[in-house]
Amino acid sequence: MTTKKIGVIGSGIVGQTLAAGFVKHGFATMIGSREPAKLAGWAAAAGHGARTGTRQETARFGDILVLAVKGTAAVDAVHTLGAETLAGKVVVDTTNPIADAPPDNGVLSFFTSLDDSLMERLQRTAPHGRFVKAFSCVGSALMVDPSLAGGPPTMFICGNDAAAKAEVTGILTRFGWESEDLGAIEAARAIEPLCILWCIPGFLRNDWVHAFKLLRP
């Protein structure tokens, strides 16, 4: 049983899925919402170790935080939590900069460019948070304990803090993933658009149960 406490910021399907996964894998976990009372049913279903609270309570509770909010709200969420609250904490950034526009022939639009990722904007908002990009290139159905014919899929991660990435790699291993560390935060400019690629089969063929795998000889 780990001693690390997990705080999941965001109570949508990604937040609830990951929070339940952390509970399943033995982490004391709090999920934060602007209306925590609405999560009573989730907490009861998740079982022992599941807690609910406000976003601020959750950010204070967690040794490791998971940011699982809509991309358009991510910078504001980090700003509201406060740079001091996030300072020194590992922050798993699951967000993607998806614009509020319908897909074009299955292709999503982003509100960022290839020269500035959403993760970089979050890091600038909380300079001393130890951000690690993860869980951004797969759907919620496969985030925890994926079972695929090709074996464990690959999660692409990046961030400026090597120790933080090691922590997240350990979590991914427990969750049934292989990790591929792509280096510093600028790599998020390449990782985030994988969401666009991942979503195309879903929008075109209703195929949402797949994941990426990096193969080597």
C-alpha positions as protocol buffer text, in pm:
chain_id: "A"
residue {
  index: 1
  type: MET
  ca { x: 0 y: 0 z: 0 }
}
residue {
  index: 2
  type: THR
  ca { x: 148 y: 333 z: -105 }
}
residue {
  index: 3
  type: THR
  ca { x: 170 y: 626 z: 134 }
}
residue {
  index: 4
  type: LYS
  ca { x: 124 y: 880 z: -144 }
}
residue {
  index: 5
  type: LYS
  ca { x: -207 y: 1062 z: -146 }
}
residue {
  index: 6
  type: ILE
  ca { x: -368 y: 1151 z: -479 }
}
residue {
  index: 7
  type: GLY
  ca { x: -578 y: 1457 z: -550 }
}
residue {
  index: 8
  type: VAL
  ca { x: -776 y: 1455 z: -875 }
}
residue {
  index: 9
  type: ILE
  ca { x: -888 y: 1798 z: -990 }
}
residue {
  index: 10
  type: GLY
  ca { x: -1194 y: 1762 z: -1211 }
}
residue {
  index: 11
  type: SER
  ca { x: -1498 y: 1540 z: -1179 }
}
residue {
  index: 12
  type: GLY
  ca { x: -1581 y: 1455 z: -1540 }
}
residue {
  index: 13
  type: ILE
  ca { x: -1542 y: 1107 z: -1687 }
}
residue {
  index: 14
  type: VAL
  ca { x: -1160 y: 1130 z: -1701 }
}
residue {
  index: 15
  type: GLY
  ca { x: -1134 y: 1252 z: -1343 }
}
residue {
  index: 16
  type: GLN
  ca { x: -1374 y: 991 z: -1211 }
}
residue {
  index: 17
  type: THR
  ca { x: -1207 y: 711 z: -1406 }
}
residue {
  index: 18
  type: LEU
  ca { x: -858 y: 797 z: -1290 }
}
residue {
  index: 19
  type: ALA
  ca { x: -965 y: 859 z: -931 }
}
residue {
  index: 20
  type: ALA
  ca { x: -1137 y: 519 z: -920 }
}
residue {
  index: 21
  type: GLY
  ca { x: -823 y: 366 z: -1067 }
}
residue {
  index: 22
  type: PHE
  ca { x: -607 y: 516 z: -795 }
}
residue {
  index: 23
  type: VAL
  ca { x: -845 y: 384 z: -529 }
}
residue {
  index: 24
  type: LYS
  ca { x: -836 y: 40 z: -692 }
}
residue {
  index: 25
  type: HIS
  ca { x: -456 y: 43 z: -684 }
}
residue {
  index: 26
  type: GLY
  ca { x: -440 y: 131 z: -316 }
}
residue {
  index: 27
  type: PHE
  ca { x: -394 y: 507 z: -314 }
}
residue {
  index: 28
  type: ALA
  ca { x: -580 y: 730 z: -71 }
}
residue {
  index: 29
  type: THR
  ca { x: -763 y: 947 z: -323 }
}
residue {
  index: 30
  type: MET
  ca { x: -969 y: 1263 z: -315 }
}
residue {
  index: 31
  type: ILE
  ca { x: -1155 y: 1393 z: -620 }
}
residue {
  index: 32
  type: GLY
  ca { x: -1227 y: 1763 z: -630 }
}
residue {
  index: 33
  type: SER
  ca { x: -1531 y: 1934 z: -773 }
}
residue {
  index: 34
  type: ARG
  ca { x: -1694 y: 2273 z: -748 }
}
residue {
  index: 35
  type: GLU
  ca { x: -1996 y: 2075 z: -620 }
}
residue {
  index: 36
  type: PRO
  ca { x: -1851 y: 1779 z: -425 }
}
residue {
  index: 37
  type: ALA
  ca { x: -2193 y: 1666 z: -297 }
}
residue {
  index: 38
  type: LYS
  ca { x: -2270 y: 1547 z: -650 }
}
residue {
  index: 39
  type: LEU
  ca { x: -1989 y: 1288 z: -617 }
}
residue {
  index: 40
  type: ALA
  ca { x: -2139 y: 1099 z: -325 }
}
residue {
  index: 41
  type: GLY
  ca { x: -2250 y: 818 z: -555 }
}
residue {
  index: 42
  type: TRP
  ca { x: -1905 y: 796 z: -711 }
}
residue {
  index: 43
  type: ALA
  ca { x: -1738 y: 774 z: -369 }
}
residue {
  index: 44
  type: ALA
  ca { x: -1974 y: 498 z: -256 }
}
residue {
  index: 45
  type: ALA
  ca { x: -1905 y: 297 z: -573 }
}
residue {
  index: 46
  type: ALA
  ca { x: -1527 y: 357 z: -563 }
}
residue {
  index: 47
  type: GLY
  ca { x: -1501 y: 209 z: -214 }
}
residue {
  index: 48
  type: HIS
  ca { x: -1261 y: 245 z: 78 }
}
residue {
  index: 49
  type: GLY
  ca { x: -1002 y: 517 z: 28 }
}
residue {
  index: 50
  type: ALA
  ca { x: -1224 y: 736 z: -190 }
}
residue {
  index: 51
  type: ARG
  ca { x: -1288 y: 1090 z: -71 }
}
residue {
  index: 52
  type: THR
  ca { x: -1454 y: 1395 z: -222 }
}
residue {
  index: 53
  type: GLY
  ca { x: -1392 y: 1763 z: -164 }
}
residue {
  index: 54
  type: THR
  ca { x: -1366 y: 2102 z: -323 }
}
residue {
  index: 55
  type: ARG
  ca { x: -1088 y: 2162 z: -571 }
}
residue {
  index: 56
  type: GLN
  ca { x: -891 y: 2360 z: -314 }
}
residue {
  index: 57
  type: GLU
  ca { x: -932 y: 2088 z: -50 }
}
residue {
  index: 58
  type: THR
  ca { x: -823 y: 1829 z: -304 }
}
residue {
  index: 59
  type: ALA
  ca { x: -516 y: 2025 z: -407 }
}
residue {
  index: 60
  type: ARG
  ca { x: -409 y: 2053 z: -45 }
}
residue {
  index: 61
  type: PHE
  ca { x: -482 y: 1684 z: 22 }
}
residue {
  index: 62
  type: GLY
  ca { x: -281 y: 1532 z: -262 }
}
residue {
  index: 63
  type: ASP
  ca { x: 91 y: 1465 z: -259 }
}
residue {
  index: 64
  type: ILE
  ca { x: 43 y: 1400 z: -630 }
}
residue {
  index: 65
  type: LEU
  ca { x: -223 y: 1593 z: -820 }
}
residue {
  index: 66
  type: VAL
  ca { x: -400 y: 1497 z: -1142 }
}
residue {
  index: 67
  type: LEU
  ca { x: -539 y: 1781 z: -1352 }
}
residue {
  index: 68
  type: ALA
  ca { x: -842 y: 1640 z: -1537 }
}
residue {
  index: 69
  type: VAL
  ca { x: -1043 y: 1941 z: -1647 }
}
residue {
  index: 70
  type: LYS
  ca { x: -1157 y: 2063 z: -1987 }
}
residue {
  index: 71
  type: GLY
  ca { x: -868 y: 2212 z: -2181 }
}
residue {
  index: 72
  type: THR
  ca { x: -1035 y: 2549 z: -2222 }
}
residue {
  index: 73
  type: ALA
  ca { x: -1068 y: 2572 z: -1842 }
}
residue {
  index: 74
  type: ALA
  ca { x: -726 y: 2436 z: -1749 }
}
residue {
  index: 75
  type: VAL
  ca { x: -528 y: 2759 z: -1714 }
}
residue {
  index: 76
  type: ASP
  ca { x: -806 y: 2919 z: -1507 }
}
residue {
  index: 77
  type: ALA
  ca { x: -822 y: 2608 z: -1286 }
}
residue {
  index: 78
  type: VAL
  ca { x: -449 y: 2621 z: -1217 }
}
residue {
  index: 79
  type: HIS
  ca { x: -464 y: 2995 z: -1156 }
}
residue {
  index: 80
  type: THR
  ca { x: -752 y: 2950 z: -911 }
}
residue {
  index: 81
  type: LEU
  ca { x: -575 y: 2673 z: -722 }
}
residue {
  index: 82
  type: GLY
  ca { x: -277 y: 2904 z: -689 }
}
residue {
  index: 83
  type: ALA
  ca { x: 89 y: 2873 z: -772 }
}
residue {
  index: 84
  type: GLU
  ca { x: 180 y: 2843 z: -404 }
}
residue {
  index: 85
  type: THR
  ca { x: -58 y: 2550 z: -353 }
}
residue {
  index: 86
  type: LEU
  ca { x: 95 y: 2361 z: -647 }
}
residue {
  index: 87
  type: ALA
  ca { x: 457 y: 2449 z: -569 }
}
residue {
  index: 88
  type: GLY
  ca { x: 668 y: 2136 z: -525 }
}
residue {
  index: 89
  type: LYS
  ca { x: 384 y: 1895 z: -608 }
}
residue {
  index: 90
  type: VAL
  ca { x: 381 y: 1652 z: -897 }
}
residue {
  index: 91
  type: VAL
  ca { x: 95 y: 1756 z: -1126 }
}
residue {
  index: 92
  type: VAL
  ca { x: -13 y: 1497 z: -1382 }
}
residue {
  index: 93
  type: ASP
  ca { x: -147 y: 1699 z: -1675 }
}
residue {
  index: 94
  type: THR
  ca { x: -409 y: 1501 z: -1868 }
}
residue {
  index: 95
  type: THR
  ca { x: -549 y: 1802 z: -2053 }
}
residue {
  index: 96
  type: ASN
  ca { x: -564 y: 1876 z: -2423 }
}
residue {
  index: 97
  type: PRO
  ca { x: -620 y: 2217 z: -2588 }
}
residue {
  index: 98
  type: ILE
  ca { x: -937 y: 2117 z: -2773 }
}
residue {
  index: 99
  type: ALA
  ca { x: -1119 y: 2418 z: -2912 }
}
residue {
  index: 100
  type: ASP
  ca { x: -1492 y: 2470 z: -2876 }
}
residue {
  index: 101
  type: ALA
  ca { x: -1562 y: 2376 z: -3237 }
}
residue {
  index: 102
  type: PRO
  ca { x: -1696 y: 2062 z: -3404 }
}
residue {
  index: 103
  type: PRO
  ca { x: -1447 y: 1826 z: -3569 }
}
residue {
  index: 104
  type: ASP
  ca { x: -1378 y: 1877 z: -3939 }
}
residue {
  index: 105
  type: ASN
  ca { x: -1408 y: 1535 z: -4107 }
}
residue {
  index: 106
  type: GLY
  ca { x: -1314 y: 1380 z: -3775 }
}
residue {
  index: 107
  type: VAL
  ca { x: -1026 y: 1619 z: -3705 }
}
residue {
  index: 108
  type: LEU
  ca { x: -1042 y: 1828 z: -3388 }
}
residue {
  index: 109
  type: SER
  ca { x: -927 y: 2189 z: -3370 }
}
residue {
  index: 110
  type: PHE
  ca { x: -681 y: 2310 z: -3105 }
}
residue {
  index: 111
  type: PHE
  ca { x: -655 y: 2659 z: -2959 }
}
residue {
  index: 112
  type: THR
  ca { x: -276 y: 2630 z: -2936 }
}
residue {
  index: 113
  type: SER
  ca { x: -8 y: 2617 z: -3204 }
}
residue {
  index: 114
  type: LEU
  ca { x: 279 y: 2375 z: -3256 }
}
residue {
  index: 115
  type: ASP
  ca { x: 505 y: 2635 z: -3093 }
}
residue {
  index: 116
  type: ASP
  ca { x: 326 y: 2653 z: -2756 }
}
residue {
  index: 117
  type: SER
  ca { x: 146 y: 2367 z: -2583 }
}
residue {
  index: 118
  type: LEU
  ca { x: -125 y: 2389 z: -2320 }
}
residue {
  index: 119
  type: MET
  ca { x: 111 y: 2221 z: -2075 }
}
residue {
  index: 120
  type: GLU
  ca { x: 364 y: 2502 z: -2122 }
}
residue {
  index: 121
  type: ARG
  ca { x: 92 y: 2756 z: -2044 }
}
residue {
  index: 122
  type: LEU
  ca { x: 4 y: 2565 z: -1726 }
}
residue {
  index: 123
  type: GLN
  ca { x: 369 y: 2551 z: -1623 }
}
residue {
  index: 124
  type: ARG
  ca { x: 402 y: 2926 z: -1670 }
}
residue {
  index: 125
  type: THR
  ca { x: 91 y: 2976 z: -1456 }
}
residue {
  index: 126
  type: ALA
  ca { x: 238 y: 2768 z: -1171 }
}
residue {
  index: 127
  type: PRO
  ca { x: 616 y: 2784 z: -1227 }
}
residue {
  index: 128
  type: HIS
  ca { x: 709 y: 2564 z: -931 }
}
residue {
  index: 129
  type: GLY
  ca { x: 455 y: 2290 z: -996 }
}
residue {
  index: 130
  type: ARG
  ca { x: 623 y: 1973 z: -1123 }
}
residue {
  index: 131
  type: PHE
  ca { x: 408 y: 1911 z: -1430 }
}
residue {
  index: 132
  type: VAL
  ca { x: 416 y: 1582 z: -1619 }
}
residue {
  index: 133
  type: LYS
  ca { x: 206 y: 1523 z: -1929 }
}
residue {
  index: 134
  type: ALA
  ca { x: 29 y: 1184 z: -1920 }
}
residue {
  index: 135
  type: PHE
  ca { x: -305 y: 1017 z: -1998 }
}
residue {
  index: 136
  type: SER
  ca { x: -365 y: 1270 z: -2277 }
}
residue {
  index: 137
  type: CYS
  ca { x: -346 y: 1039 z: -2579 }
}
residue {
  index: 138
  type: VAL
  ca { x: -606 y: 775 z: -2492 }
}
residue {
  index: 139
  type: GLY
  ca { x: -972 y: 763 z: -2396 }
}
residue {
  index: 140
  type: SER
  ca { x: -1095 y: 704 z: -2045 }
}
residue {
  index: 141
  type: ALA
  ca { x: -1202 y: 343 z: -2118 }
}
residue {
  index: 142
  type: LEU
  ca { x: -838 y: 232 z: -2140 }
}
residue {
  index: 143
  type: MET
  ca { x: -670 y: 463 z: -1890 }
}
residue {
  index: 144
  type: VAL
  ca { x: -664 y: 206 z: -1609 }
}
residue {
  index: 145
  type: ASP
  ca { x: -555 y: -157 z: -1660 }
}
residue {
  index: 146
  type: PRO
  ca { x: -592 y: -166 z: -2040 }
}
residue {
  index: 147
  type: SER
  ca { x: -623 y: -515 z: -2186 }
}
residue {
  index: 148
  type: LEU
  ca { x: -527 y: -521 z: -2553 }
}
residue {
  index: 149
  type: ALA
  ca { x: -420 y: -801 z: -2783 }
}
residue {
  index: 150
  type: GLY
  ca { x: -94 y: -625 z: -2864 }
}
residue {
  index: 151
  type: GLY
  ca { x: 15 y: -608 z: -2503 }
}
residue {
  index: 152
  type: PRO
  ca { x: 66 y: -303 z: -2283 }
}
residue {
  index: 153
  type: PRO
  ca { x: 18 y: 21 z: -2480 }
}
residue {
  index: 154
  type: THR
  ca { x: 259 y: 314 z: -2468 }
}
residue {
  index: 155
  type: MET
  ca { x: 193 y: 633 z: -2276 }
}
residue {
  index: 156
  type: PHE
  ca { x: 399 y: 927 z: -2397 }
}
residue {
  index: 157
  type: ILE
  ca { x: 510 y: 1158 z: -2117 }
}
residue {
  index: 158
  type: CYS
  ca { x: 721 y: 1470 z: -2080 }
}
residue {
  index: 159
  type: GLY
  ca { x: 815 y: 1734 z: -1825 }
}
residue {
  index: 160
  type: ASN
  ca { x: 1108 y: 1927 z: -1685 }
}
residue {
  index: 161
  type: ASP
  ca { x: 1142 y: 1737 z: -1355 }
}
residue {
  index: 162
  type: ALA
  ca { x: 1308 y: 1395 z: -1382 }
}
residue {
  index: 163
  type: ALA
  ca { x: 1200 y: 1283 z: -1035 }
}
residue {
  index: 164
  type: ALA
  ca { x: 839 y: 1379 z: -1109 }
}
residue {
  index: 165
  type: LYS
  ca { x: 847 y: 1179 z: -1432 }
}
residue {
  index: 166
  type: ALA
  ca { x: 983 y: 881 z: -1241 }
}
residue {
  index: 167
  type: GLU
  ca { x: 687 y: 904 z: -1001 }
}
residue {
  index: 168
  type: VAL
  ca { x: 441 y: 916 z: -1289 }
}
residue {
  index: 169
  type: THR
  ca { x: 617 y: 629 z: -1467 }
}
residue {
  index: 170
  type: GLY
  ca { x: 569 y: 421 z: -1153 }
}
residue {
  index: 171
  type: ILE
  ca { x: 196 y: 500 z: -1156 }
}
residue {
  index: 172
  type: LEU
  ca { x: 167 y: 414 z: -1524 }
}
residue {
  index: 173
  type: THR
  ca { x: 340 y: 81 z: -1466 }
}
residue {
  index: 174
  type: ARG
  ca { x: 92 y: -3 z: -1190 }
}
residue {
  index: 175
  type: PHE
  ca { x: -191 y: 98 z: -1422 }
}
residue {
  index: 176
  type: GLY
  ca { x: -69 y: -142 z: -1692 }
}
residue {
  index: 177
  type: TRP
  ca { x: 117 y: 94 z: -1925 }
}
residue {
  index: 178
  type: GLU
  ca { x: 460 y: 120 z: -2080 }
}
residue {
  index: 179
  type: SER
  ca { x: 603 y: 473 z: -2059 }
}
residue {
  index: 180
  type: GLU
  ca { x: 800 y: 661 z: -2320 }
}
residue {
  index: 181
  type: ASP
  ca { x: 973 y: 969 z: -2180 }
}
residue {
  index: 182
  type: LEU
  ca { x: 1003 y: 1226 z: -2459 }
}
residue {
  index: 183
  type: GLY
  ca { x: 1204 y: 1473 z: -2257 }
}
residue {
  index: 184
  type: ALA
  ca { x: 1136 y: 1828 z: -2149 }
}
residue {
  index: 185
  type: ILE
  ca { x: 809 y: 2020 z: -2150 }
}
residue {
  index: 186
  type: GLU
  ca { x: 841 y: 2132 z: -2513 }
}
residue {
  index: 187
  type: ALA
  ca { x: 762 y: 1773 z: -2616 }
}
residue {
  index: 188
  type: ALA
  ca { x: 402 y: 1842 z: -2512 }
}
residue {
  index: 189
  type: ARG
  ca { x: 374 y: 2029 z: -2842 }
}
residue {
  index: 190
  type: ALA
  ca { x: 397 y: 1686 z: -3009 }
}
residue {
  index: 191
  type: ILE
  ca { x: 219 y: 1476 z: -2746 }
}
residue {
  index: 192
  type: GLU
  ca { x: -97 y: 1686 z: -2721 }
}
residue {
  index: 193
  type: PRO
  ca { x: -180 y: 1654 z: -3095 }
}
residue {
  index: 194
  type: LEU
  ca { x: -182 y: 1275 z: -3053 }
}
residue {
  index: 195
  type: CYS
  ca { x: -528 y: 1336 z: -2910 }
}
residue {
  index: 196
  type: ILE
  ca { x: -638 y: 1457 z: -3253 }
}
residue {
  index: 197
  type: LEU
  ca { x: -501 y: 1143 z: -3417 }
}
residue {
  index: 198
  type: TRP
  ca { x: -651 y: 916 z: -3148 }
}
residue {
  index: 199
  type: CYS
  ca { x: -998 y: 1069 z: -3193 }
}
residue {
  index: 200
  type: ILE
  ca { x: -1023 y: 1037 z: -3573 }
}
residue {
  index: 201
  type: PRO
  ca { x: -1125 y: 666 z: -3576 }
}
residue {
  index: 202
  type: GLY
  ca { x: -1381 y: 746 z: -3310 }
}
residue {
  index: 203
  type: PHE
  ca { x: -1545 y: 1028 z: -3499 }
}
residue {
  index: 204
  type: LEU
  ca { x: -1533 y: 849 z: -3835 }
}
residue {
  index: 205
  type: ARG
  ca { x: -1613 y: 489 z: -3732 }
}
residue {
  index: 206
  type: ASN
  ca { x: -1722 y: 503 z: -3366 }
}
residue {
  index: 207
  type: ASP
  ca { x: -1397 y: 322 z: -3278 }
}
residue {
  index: 208
  type: TRP
  ca { x: -1296 y: 452 z: -2936 }
}
residue {
  index: 209
  type: VAL
  ca { x: -1117 y: 149 z: -2788 }
}
residue {
  index: 210
  type: HIS
  ca { x: -762 y: 165 z: -2912 }
}
residue {
  index: 211
  type: ALA
  ca { x: -424 y: 295 z: -2795 }
}
residue {
  index: 212
  type: PHE
  ca { x: -80 y: 378 z: -2933 }
}
residue {
  index: 213
  type: LYS
  ca { x: 220 y: 149 z: -2898 }
}
residue {
  index: 214
  type: LEU
  ca { x: 582 y: 237 z: -2978 }
}
residue {
  index: 215
  type: LEU
  ca { x: 761 y: -62 z: -3134 }
}
residue {
  index: 216
  type: ARG
  ca { x: 1137 y: -120 z: -3156 }
}
residue {
  index: 217
  type: PRO
  ca { x: 1336 y: -401 z: -3313 }
}
